[in-house]
């Protein structure tokens, strides 16, 4: 487990905050990949729902 100590040597078991950085806007290739993933997810959901309705 990660912990910090203060100047008196007392342990602090609270979470250590990570370094914060600004996110970069996705490139056109990444955006295309996200759209493809969304289309595949939508197709999977629609096919699952249609299979459920067909079985019931």
Secondary structure, DSSP 8 states (H G I E B T S, - for coil): ---EE-TT--EE-S-------------HHHHHHHHHHHHHHHHHHHHHHHHHHHH-
